[in-house]
Amino acid sequence: MFQPEPGLIIWTFISFIILLILLWKVAYKPITNALKKREDSIRDSLEEAKKTRETAESLLEDYKKQLAEAREEAQKILAEGKTMGENIKKEVIQKAHEESNQIVKRAQEEIEFQKEKALVELKERIADHTIMAASKVIERALDKKDHEQLLDEYISKVGENYES
């Protein structure tokens, strides 16, 4: 079976201690430095990721605010456009009413003018016919004064009958 040899144990222990001292002097500092650099790198990466996340969140908030403002501005523009369209519609309708009223007024004035013109012409014709008929009935020539008096009387009678 296994029998321990004291010399082998001592030399193994001494070799282990020497190896430990050599590793301590040669490998421990570079390994700890590498681990420290790795730790610092990870810490820096985490801090940078945190800053990037905060920046992204800030940009997202800014974007949301700008989007809300843009929507609000779009709503205002739509409302203004609608109001402006309604105002233009009202103005067009009002102008159309004014123009139609003017056309009706001019037509009424023209009708009234033509009516007056026709009445004057009718009175003149009636007066001419009346004078001719009266001349034939009376069988005498009227002088100018009698003619005007007869004409005025007849026109006033015809005007009264026509207006009734």
C-alpha positions as CSV (number, residue, x, y, z in Angstrom):
1,M,0.0,0.0,0.0
2,F,0.8,3.6,0.3
3,Q,3.7,4.5,2.5
4,P,4.6,8.1,2.9
5,E,8.2,9.1,2.5
6,P,9.2,12.0,4.7
7,G,11.9,13.3,2.2
8,L,9.5,13.4,-0.7
9,I,6.9,15.2,1.3
10,I,9.5,17.9,2.4
11,W,10.8,18.4,-1.2
12,T,7.2,18.5,-2.5
13,F,6.3,21.1,0.1
14,I,9.4,23.2,-0.6
15,S,8.7,23.0,-4.4
16,F,5.1,24.1,-3.8
17,I,6.3,27.1,-1.7
18,I,8.9,28.1,-4.3
19,L,6.2,27.8,-7.0
20,L,3.9,29.8,-4.9
21,I,6.5,32.5,-4.4
22,L,7.4,32.6,-8.1
23,L,3.7,32.8,-9.1
24,W,3.3,35.6,-6.5
25,K,6.2,37.5,-7.9
26,V,5.7,36.9,-11.6
27,A,2.0,36.1,-12.3
28,Y,-0.1,37.6,-9.4
29,K,0.5,41.3,-10.3
30,P,-0.3,40.9,-14.1
31,I,-3.4,38.7,-13.3
32,T,-4.7,41.2,-10.7
33,N,-3.9,44.1,-13.1
34,A,-5.7,42.3,-15.9
35,L,-8.7,41.6,-13.6
36,K,-8.6,45.3,-12.4
37,K,-8.6,46.5,-16.0
38,R,-11.4,44.1,-16.8
39,E,-13.4,45.4,-13.8
40,D,-12.8,49.0,-14.7
41,S,-13.7,48.3,-18.3
42,I,-17.0,46.6,-17.2
43,R,-17.7,49.5,-14.8
44,D,-17.0,52.1,-17.5
45,S,-19.2,50.2,-20.0
46,L,-22.0,50.0,-17.4
47,E,-21.7,53.7,-16.7
48,E,-21.7,54.5,-20.4
49,A,-24.7,52.2,-21.0
50,K,-26.5,54.0,-18.1
51,K,-25.7,57.4,-19.6
52,T,-26.7,56.2,-23.0
53,R,-30.0,54.9,-21.6
54,E,-30.6,58.2,-19.8
55,T,-29.8,60.1,-23.0
56,A,-32.1,57.8,-25.0
57,E,-34.9,58.3,-22.4
58,S,-34.4,62.1,-22.5
59,L,-34.5,62.0,-26.3
60,L,-37.6,59.9,-26.2
61,E,-39.3,62.4,-23.8
62,D,-38.2,65.2,-26.1
63,Y,-39.6,63.3,-29.1
64,K,-42.8,62.7,-27.3
65,K,-43.1,66.4,-26.4
66,Q,-42.3,67.4,-30.0
67,L,-44.8,64.9,-31.3
68,A,-47.5,66.2,-29.0
69,E,-46.7,69.8,-30.0
70,A,-46.8,68.9,-33.6
71,R,-50.2,67.2,-33.2
72,E,-51.5,70.2,-31.3
73,E,-50.1,72.5,-34.0
74,A,-51.7,70.4,-36.7
75,Q,-55.0,70.5,-34.8
76,K,-54.7,74.3,-34.6
77,I,-54.0,74.6,-38.3
78,L,-56.9,72.3,-39.1
79,A,-59.2,74.4,-36.9
80,E,-58.0,77.6,-38.4
81,G,-58.4,76.2,-41.9
82,K,-61.9,75.1,-41.1
83,T,-62.8,78.5,-39.6
84,M,-61.2,80.2,-42.5
85,G,-63.2,78.0,-44.9
86,E,-66.4,78.7,-43.1
87,N,-65.7,82.5,-43.2
88,I,-65.0,82.4,-46.9
89,K,-68.2,80.4,-47.4
90,K,-70.1,83.0,-45.4
91,E,-68.5,85.8,-47.4
92,V,-69.3,84.1,-50.7
93,I,-72.9,83.5,-49.7
94,Q,-73.2,87.1,-48.5
95,K,-71.7,88.5,-51.7
96,A,-74.1,86.3,-53.7
97,H,-77.1,87.5,-51.7
98,E,-75.9,91.1,-52.2
99,E,-75.4,90.6,-55.9
100,S,-78.8,88.9,-56.3
101,N,-80.4,91.7,-54.3
102,Q,-78.7,94.3,-56.6
103,I,-79.8,92.3,-59.7
104,V,-83.4,92.2,-58.3
105,K,-83.3,95.9,-57.5
106,R,-82.0,96.8,-60.9
107,A,-84.6,94.6,-62.5
108,Q,-87.3,96.3,-60.4
109,E,-86.0,99.7,-61.4
110,E,-85.9,98.7,-65.0
111,I,-89.4,97.3,-64.8
112,E,-90.6,100.5,-63.1
113,F,-88.8,102.6,-65.8
114,Q,-90.3,100.6,-68.6
115,K,-93.7,100.8,-66.9
116,E,-93.4,104.6,-66.6
117,K,-92.2,104.8,-70.2
118,A,-95.2,102.6,-71.4
119,L,-97.6,104.7,-69.3
120,V,-96.3,107.9,-70.9
121,E,-96.4,106.4,-74.3
122,L,-99.9,105.1,-73.7
123,K,-101.1,108.5,-72.4
124,E,-99.6,110.1,-75.5
125,R,-101.4,107.7,-77.8
126,I,-104.6,107.9,-75.9
127,A,-104.3,111.7,-76.0
128,D,-103.7,111.6,-79.7
129,H,-106.6,109.3,-80.3
130,T,-108.8,111.3,-78.0
131,I,-108.0,114.5,-79.8
132,M,-108.6,113.0,-83.2
133,A,-111.9,111.6,-82.0
134,A,-112.9,114.8,-80.3
135,S,-111.9,116.8,-83.4
136,K,-114.1,114.6,-85.5
137,V,-116.9,114.8,-83.1
138,I,-116.8,118.5,-82.6
139,E,-116.0,119.1,-86.2
140,R,-114.1,122.1,-85.5
141,A,-110.4,122.8,-85.2
142,L,-109.2,123.4,-81.7
143,D,-106.8,126.1,-81.0
144,K,-103.6,125.4,-79.1
145,K,-105.0,126.5,-75.7
146,D,-108.1,124.4,-76.0
147,H,-106.1,121.5,-77.2
148,E,-103.7,121.6,-74.2
149,Q,-106.6,122.0,-71.7
150,L,-108.5,119.1,-73.3
151,L,-105.4,117.0,-73.3
152,D,-104.6,117.7,-69.6
153,E,-108.2,116.8,-68.5
154,Y,-108.2,113.6,-70.5
155,I,-104.8,112.5,-69.2
156,S,-105.7,113.2,-65.6
157,K,-109.0,111.2,-66.0
158,V,-107.1,108.3,-67.7
159,G,-104.4,108.4,-65.0
160,E,-107.1,108.2,-62.3
161,N,-108.8,105.3,-64.0
162,Y,-105.6,103.5,-64.6
163,E,-104.3,103.8,-61.0
164,S,-107.6,102.5,-59.6
